[in-house]
Amino acid sequence: MPEGHSFSEHVLHDRDIRGPLFDFLEETYGRIRIIEEKMSGRARADAVMVMPDRICGIEIKSDADTYARLAGQVKNYDLYYDMNFVVVGTRHAMHIEEHVPPYWGIITVEAVEEANLDFYILRHPDINPNMEPEKKISILWRPELAHIQVLDEMPAYKYLSKADVAKKILERVPEETLRRQISGELFERDYLTIGDEILAYRKAAHPGKRVRRRRKRYRVT
């Protein structure tokens, strides 16, 4: 480190923040699961924190980032998640409250020594008033919806679209119960086998119809 400089002046990038941030969130909130790079409407959430009865979107604005896309990201995150956090480096800490709604949580991060970051919850998140249940439940895949139908002793509705099945679930299952069930499905999601599960579900729902596997890459921790 050049003379006259401190670690707090070190420019943090997204890649510097993620791992230590996820450790901090686990220490703070206990049982969680982090899903990275989750499409949320027209935005891609840097991370989604799954808790036993809530889902929290996480947007990281490192020292190297700008606010150029933040307004659109806030709008899209708000449609999908029960709560949201923005995580900012020291360069943004003084002004971030001007750029996110008052119900968003704010975490600041600072490099205090080599390979050691200091996280501080500047503001805890409140419940997001703009979350749309139809958007949130769309995060689940069809086999996960089918499992919720079993848990709640609902008909299979195999010939309804995914959106129509989701609507049936929203109409029938109490909100508090469904919050926990959605989180439960995401806790148990196995990104190594979900492709096979989806393929098996489609074959069972449409016997005799040729079903192709869709190739998709997922990133998860």
Disulfide bonds with the S-S distance in Angstrom:
none
